[in-house]
Amino acid sequence: MDTRVAVISMIVSQEEAVQQLNGLLHNYSQYIIGRMGLPYRTKGVNIICVAVDAPRDAVSALSGKLGSIAGVSVKTAYANV
């Protein structure tokens, strides 16, 4: 199986989105290399970055599902290897 290294970056602006977001990340935990979360209380948002090593289809599916959650903005960057 050919995998790609990618970073999925999210800005969470609605606290209600966190439970659904964490559930999705748990479902894809086999691909997750690491995760970093930063609360930015001044602006009332949370910034989350997740590094993954997964098939491109899995990265796209996870990014799409995360982006469909209300209050979550998502961007994905792939490594050039």
N, CA, C and O atoms as a GROMACS GRO file, in nm:
protein
  324
    1MET      N    1   0.085  -0.118   0.000
    1MET     CA    2   0.000   0.000   0.000
    1MET      C    3   0.089   0.124   0.000
    1MET      O    4   0.175   0.139   0.087
    2ASP      N    5   0.068   0.211  -0.096
    2ASP     CA    6   0.144   0.335  -0.109
    2ASP      C    7   0.083   0.440  -0.017
    2ASP      O    8  -0.036   0.468  -0.024
    3THR      N    9   0.166   0.498   0.069
    3THR     CA   10   0.117   0.600   0.162
    3THR      C   11   0.185   0.732   0.137
    3THR      O   12   0.291   0.738   0.075
    4ARG      N   13   0.123   0.839   0.186
    4ARG     CA   14   0.177   0.974   0.176
    4ARG      C   15   0.183   1.035   0.314
    4ARG      O   16   0.097   1.010   0.399
    5VAL      N   17   0.285   1.116   0.336
    5VAL     CA   18   0.296   1.192   0.460
    5VAL      C   19   0.227   1.326   0.434
    5VAL      O   20   0.252   1.392   0.334
    6ALA      N   21   0.140   1.364   0.528
    6ALA     CA   22   0.066   1.489   0.513
    6ALA      C   23   0.041   1.552   0.649
    6ALA      O   24   0.051   1.487   0.753
    7VAL      N   25   0.010   1.680   0.645
    7VAL     CA   26  -0.031   1.753   0.765
    7VAL      C   27  -0.170   1.808   0.739
    7VAL      O   28  -0.193   1.877   0.640
    8ILE      N   29  -0.261   1.777   0.829
    8ILE     CA   30  -0.396   1.831   0.823
    8ILE      C   31  -0.406   1.937   0.931
    8ILE      O   32  -0.394   1.907   1.050
    9SER      N   33  -0.429   2.061   0.890
    9SER     CA   34  -0.436   2.173   0.983
    9SER      C   35  -0.580   2.220   0.993
    9SER      O   36  -0.651   2.232   0.893
   10MET      N   37  -0.624   2.246   1.116
   10MET     CA   38  -0.762   2.285   1.141
   10MET      C   39  -0.769   2.405   1.233
   10MET      O   40  -0.687   2.421   1.323
   11ILE      N   41  -0.868   2.489   1.209
   11ILE     CA   42  -0.904   2.594   1.302
   11ILE      C   43  -1.047   2.565   1.345
   11ILE      O   44  -1.139   2.558   1.262
   12VAL      N   45  -1.064   2.547   1.475
   12VAL     CA   46  -1.195   2.513   1.530
   12VAL      C   47  -1.253   2.636   1.598
   12VAL      O   48  -1.196   2.688   1.695
   13SER      N   49  -1.366   2.684   1.547
   13SER     CA   50  -1.425   2.806   1.601
   13SER      C   51  -1.551   2.780   1.684
   13SER      O   52  -1.604   2.871   1.747
   14GLN      N   53  -1.598   2.655   1.685
   14GLN     CA   54  -1.716   2.619   1.764
   14GLN      C   55  -1.682   2.502   1.855
   14GLN      O   56  -1.645   2.394   1.808
   15GLU      N   57  -1.695   2.524   1.984
   15GLU     CA   58  -1.658   2.421   2.081
   15GLU      C   59  -1.741   2.293   2.063
   15GLU      O   60  -1.694   2.184   2.095
   16GLU      N   61  -1.863   2.307   2.013
   16GLU     CA   62  -1.949   2.190   1.992
   16GLU      C   63  -1.892   2.093   1.890
   16GLU      O   64  -1.932   1.977   1.886
   17ALA      N   65  -1.799   2.138   1.807
   17ALA     CA   66  -1.741   2.055   1.702
   17ALA      C   67  -1.635   1.959   1.754
   17ALA      O   68  -1.601   1.862   1.686
   18VAL      N   69  -1.584   1.984   1.873
   18VAL     CA   70  -1.469   1.908   1.924
   18VAL      C   71  -1.498   1.760   1.939
   18VAL      O   72  -1.413   1.677   1.904
   19GLN      N   73  -1.613   1.724   1.991
   19GLN     CA   74  -1.644   1.582   2.013
   19GLN      C   75  -1.649   1.506   1.880
   19GLN      O   76  -1.594   1.396   1.871
   20GLN      N   77  -1.713   1.562   1.781
   20GLN     CA   78  -1.720   1.497   1.650
   20GLN      C   79  -1.581   1.490   1.585
   20GLN      O   80  -1.545   1.388   1.526
   21LEU      N   81  -1.504   1.597   1.597
   21LEU     CA   82  -1.368   1.601   1.543
   21LEU      C   83  -1.282   1.492   1.608
   21LEU      O   84  -1.213   1.418   1.537
   22ASN      N   85  -1.286   1.482   1.740
   22ASN     CA   86  -1.208   1.380   1.809
   22ASN      C   87  -1.251   1.238   1.771
   22ASN      O   88  -1.168   1.148   1.763
   23GLY      N   89  -1.380   1.219   1.749
   23GLY     CA   90  -1.429   1.088   1.705
   23GLY      C   91  -1.373   1.048   1.570
   23GLY      O   92  -1.333   0.934   1.550
   24LEU      N   93  -1.369   1.143   1.477
   24LEU     CA   94  -1.311   1.114   1.345
   24LEU      C   95  -1.163   1.084   1.356
   24LEU      O   96  -1.114   0.989   1.294
   25LEU      N   97  -1.091   1.162   1.435
   25LEU     CA   98  -0.948   1.137   1.451
   25LEU      C   99  -0.924   0.999   1.513
   25LEU      O  100  -0.829   0.930   1.477
   26HIS      N  101  -1.010   0.960   1.605
   26HIS     CA  102  -0.998   0.826   1.666
   26HIS      C  103  -1.018   0.718   1.560
   26HIS      O  104  -0.948   0.616   1.559
   27ASN      N  105  -1.115   0.739   1.469
   27ASN     CA  106  -1.141   0.640   1.363
   27ASN      C  107  -1.023   0.625   1.268
   27ASN      O  108  -1.007   0.519   1.206
   28TYR      N  109  -0.941   0.727   1.254
   28TYR     CA  110  -0.825   0.724   1.165
   28TYR      C  111  -0.693   0.716   1.243
   28TYR      O  112  -0.587   0.747   1.188
   29SER      N  113  -0.699   0.676   1.369
   29SER     CA  114  -0.580   0.677   1.456
   29SER      C  115  -0.467   0.589   1.405
   29SER      O  116  -0.351   0.613   1.439
   30GLN      N  117  -0.498   0.488   1.326
   30GLN     CA  118  -0.392   0.400   1.273
   30GLN      C  119  -0.296   0.474   1.181
   30GLN      O  120  -0.183   0.429   1.160
   31TYR      N  121  -0.339   0.587   1.126
   31TYR     CA  122  -0.256   0.665   1.034
   31TYR      C  123  -0.187   0.785   1.099
   31TYR      O  124  -0.099   0.845   1.039
   32ILE      N  125  -0.228   0.819   1.220
   32ILE     CA  126  -0.179   0.942   1.283
   32ILE      C  127  -0.039   0.923   1.340
   32ILE      O  128  -0.014   0.832   1.420
   33ILE      N  129   0.051   1.012   1.298
   33ILE     CA  130   0.188   1.013   1.350
   33ILE      C  131   0.192   1.094   1.479
   33ILE      O  132   0.254   1.053   1.577
   34GLY      N  133   0.126   1.209   1.479
   34GLY     CA  134   0.124   1.295   1.596
   34GLY      C  135   0.021   1.405   1.580
   34GLY      O  136  -0.030   1.431   1.471
   35ARG      N  137  -0.008   1.470   1.692
   35ARG     CA  138  -0.110   1.574   1.693
   35ARG      C  139  -0.067   1.686   1.787
   35ARG      O  140  -0.010   1.661   1.893
   36MET      N  141  -0.094   1.810   1.746
   36MET     CA  142  -0.064   1.925   1.831
   36MET      C  143  -0.187   2.014   1.833
   36MET      O  144  -0.244   2.045   1.728
   37GLY      N  145  -0.227   2.056   1.951
   37GLY     CA  146  -0.340   2.146   1.964
   37GLY      C  147  -0.302   2.269   2.044
   37GLY      O  148  -0.236   2.260   2.147
   38LEU      N  149  -0.345   2.384   1.994
   38LEU     CA  150  -0.314   2.510   2.060
   38LEU      C  151  -0.443   2.589   2.081
   38LEU      O  152  -0.508   2.628   1.984
   39PRO      N  153  -0.482   2.612   2.207
   39PRO     CA  154  -0.597   2.699   2.229
   39PRO      C  155  -0.554   2.845   2.214
   39PRO      O  156  -0.454   2.886   2.274
   40TYR      N  157  -0.627   2.922   2.137
   40TYR     CA  158  -0.597   3.064   2.122
   40TYR      C  159  -0.716   3.139   2.180
   40TYR      O  160  -0.807   3.181   2.108
   41ARG      N  161  -0.713   3.155   2.310
   41ARG     CA  162  -0.826   3.210   2.384
   41ARG      C  163  -0.858   3.354   2.345
   41ARG      O  164  -0.974   3.395   2.348
   42THR      N  165  -0.756   3.430   2.308
   42THR     CA  166  -0.778   3.570   2.269
   42THR      C  167  -0.878   3.582   2.155
   42THR      O  168  -0.961   3.672   2.153
   43LYS      N  169  -0.870   3.490   2.060
   43LYS     CA  170  -0.959   3.491   1.943
   43LYS      C  171  -1.073   3.389   1.955
   43LYS      O  172  -1.161   3.384   1.869
   44GLY      N  173  -1.071   3.308   2.060
   44GLY     CA  174  -1.177   3.210   2.080
   44GLY      C  175  -1.175   3.094   1.983
   44GLY      O  176  -1.280   3.041   1.948
   45VAL      N  177  -1.056   3.054   1.939
   45VAL     CA  178  -1.042   2.941   1.848
   45VAL      C  179  -0.938   2.843   1.901
   45VAL      O  180  -0.857   2.875   1.989
   46ASN      N  181  -0.942   2.723   1.846
   46ASN     CA  182  -0.839   2.623   1.873
   46ASN      C  183  -0.774   2.586   1.741
   46ASN      O  184  -0.841   2.570   1.639
   47ILE      N  185  -0.641   2.575   1.743
   47ILE     CA  186  -0.564   2.541   1.624
   47ILE      C  187  -0.511   2.399   1.645
   47ILE      O  188  -0.444   2.372   1.744
   48ILE      N  189  -0.542   2.311   1.552
   48ILE     CA  190  -0.501   2.171   1.563
   48ILE      C  191  -0.428   2.130   1.437
   48ILE      O  192  -0.476   2.156   1.326
   49CYS      N  193  -0.313   2.065   1.452
   49CYS     CA  194  -0.237   2.010   1.339
   49CYS      C  195  -0.218   1.861   1.364
   49CYS      O  196  -0.177   1.820   1.472
   50VAL      N  197  -0.248   1.782   1.263
   50VAL     CA  198  -0.234   1.637   1.273
   50VAL      C  199  -0.144   1.590   1.160
   50VAL      O  200  -0.172   1.614   1.042
   51ALA      N  201  -0.035   1.522   1.195
   51ALA     CA  202   0.055   1.463   1.096
   51ALA      C  203   0.011   1.318   1.073
   51ALA      O  204  -0.010   1.243   1.168
   52VAL      N  205  -0.002   1.280   0.946
   52VAL     CA  206  -0.046   1.145   0.911
   52VAL      C  207   0.046   1.082   0.807
   52VAL      O  208   0.114   1.152   0.731
   53ASP      N  209   0.048   0.951   0.806
   53ASP     CA  210   0.114   0.872   0.702
   53ASP      C  211   0.008   0.771   0.658
   53ASP      O  212  -0.014   0.670   0.726
   54ALA      N  213  -0.056   0.798   0.545
   54ALA     CA  214  -0.174   0.721   0.506
   54ALA      C  215  -0.186   0.718   0.355
   54ALA      O  216  -0.125   0.799   0.285
   55PRO      N  217  -0.267   0.624   0.303
   55PRO     CA  218  -0.299   0.627   0.160
   55PRO      C  219  -0.367   0.760   0.126
   55PRO      O  220  -0.440   0.815   0.209
   56ARG      N  221  -0.342   0.810   0.007
   56ARG     CA  222  -0.398   0.940  -0.033
   56ARG      C  223  -0.550   0.944  -0.017
   56ARG      O  224  -0.606   1.047   0.022
   57ASP      N  225  -0.617   0.834  -0.048
   57ASP     CA  226  -0.763   0.828  -0.034
   57ASP      C  227  -0.806   0.849   0.111
   57ASP      O  228  -0.906   0.916   0.138
   58ALA      N  229  -0.731   0.790   0.204
   58ALA     CA  230  -0.764   0.804   0.346
   58ALA      C  231  -0.742   0.947   0.394
   58ALA      O  232  -0.822   1.000   0.471
   59VAL      N  233  -0.634   1.010   0.347
   59VAL     CA  234  -0.608   1.150   0.385
   59VAL      C  235  -0.719   1.239   0.331
   59VAL      O  236  -0.770   1.326   0.402
   60SER      N  237  -0.757   1.217   0.206
   60SER     CA  238  -0.863   1.297   0.145
   60SER      C  239  -0.997   1.276   0.215
   60SER      O  240  -1.071   1.372   0.239
   61ALA      N  241  -1.026   1.152   0.249
   61ALA     CA  242  -1.152   1.122   0.318
   61ALA      C  243  -1.156   1.188   0.455
   61ALA      O  244  -1.257   1.248   0.492
   62LEU      N  245  -1.047   1.177   0.530
   62LEU     CA  246  -1.043   1.238   0.662
   62LEU      C  247  -1.055   1.390   0.652
   62LEU      O  248  -1.131   1.451   0.726
   63SER      N  249  -0.980   1.450   0.561
   63SER     CA  250  -0.986   1.596   0.543
   63SER      C  251  -1.128   1.640   0.506
   63SER      O  252  -1.178   1.740   0.560
   64GLY      N  253  -1.191   1.568   0.417
   64GLY     CA  254  -1.326   1.603   0.376
   64GLY      C  255  -1.426   1.591   0.489
   64GLY      O  256  -1.512   1.678   0.507
   65LYS      N  257  -1.415   1.484   0.567
   65LYS     CA  258  -1.507   1.465   0.680
   65LYS      C  259  -1.485   1.571   0.786
   65LYS      O  260  -1.581   1.623   0.844
   66LEU      N  261  -1.360   1.604   0.813
   66LEU     CA  262  -1.331   1.709   0.912
   66LEU      C  263  -1.385   1.844   0.863
   66LEU      O  264  -1.442   1.920   0.942
   67GLY      N  265  -1.367   1.872   0.736
   67GLY     CA  266  -1.413   1.999   0.679
   67GLY      C  267  -1.564   2.012   0.674
   67GLY      O  268  -1.616   2.123   0.665
   68SER      N  269  -1.634   1.900   0.680
   68SER     CA  270  -1.781   1.905   0.678
   68SER      C  271  -1.841   1.934   0.815
   68SER      O  272  -1.962   1.957   0.826
   69ILE      N  273  -1.759   1.935   0.918
   69ILE     CA  274  -1.808   1.966   1.053
   69ILE      C  275  -1.826   2.118   1.065
   69ILE      O  276  -1.734   2.194   1.033
   70ALA      N  277  -1.942   2.160   1.110
   70ALA     CA  278  -1.968   2.303   1.128
   70ALA      C  279  -1.870   2.360   1.230
   70ALA      O  280  -1.851   2.304   1.337
   71GLY      N  281  -1.808   2.472   1.194
   71GLY     CA  282  -1.714   2.537   1.285
   71GLY      C  283  -1.571   2.490   1.273
   71GLY      O  284  -1.486   2.527   1.354
   72VAL      N  285  -1.542   2.406   1.172
   72VAL     CA  286  -1.407   2.356   1.150
   72VAL      C  287  -1.361   2.394   1.009
   72VAL      O  288  -1.429   2.364   0.911
   73SER      N  289  -1.247   2.461   1.001
   73SER     CA  290  -1.186   2.497   0.874
   73SER      C  291  -1.061   2.411   0.858
   73SER      O  292  -0.980   2.402   0.951
   74VAL      N  293  -1.042   2.348   0.740
   74VAL     CA  294  -0.936   2.249   0.721
   74VAL      C  295  -0.854   2.279   0.596
   74VAL      O  296  -0.909   2.319   0.493
   75LYS      N  297  -0.723   2.259   0.606
   75LYS     CA  298  -0.632   2.261   0.492
   75LYS      C  299  -0.536   2.144   0.508
   75LYS      O  300  -0.497   2.110   0.619
   76THR      N  301  -0.498   2.084   0.396
   76THR     CA  302  -0.407   1.970   0.398
   76THR      C  303  -0.286   1.999   0.309
   76THR      O  304  -0.299   2.052   0.198
   77ALA      N  305  -0.169   1.964   0.360
   77ALA     CA  306  -0.044   1.979   0.282
   77ALA      C  307   0.024   1.844   0.277
   77ALA      O  308   0.035   1.775   0.379
   78TYR      N  309   0.072   1.805   0.159
   78TYR     CA  310   0.139   1.677   0.138
   78TYR      C  311   0.290   1.698   0.128
   78TYR      O  312   0.336   1.800   0.074
   79ALA      N  313   0.367   1.603   0.178
   79ALA     CA  314   0.513   1.605   0.163
   79ALA      C  315   0.548   1.573   0.018
   79ALA      O  316   0.473   1.503  -0.050
   80ASN      N  317   0.660   1.623  -0.029
   80ASN     CA  318   0.705   1.599  -0.165
   80ASN      C  319   0.794   1.476  -0.176
   80ASN      O  320   0.891   1.476  -0.252
   81VAL      N  321   0.763   1.373  -0.102
   81VAL     CA  322   0.843   1.249  -0.110
   81VAL      C  323   0.757   1.134  -0.154
   81VAL      O  324   0.806   1.022  -0.166
   0.00000   0.00000   0.00000
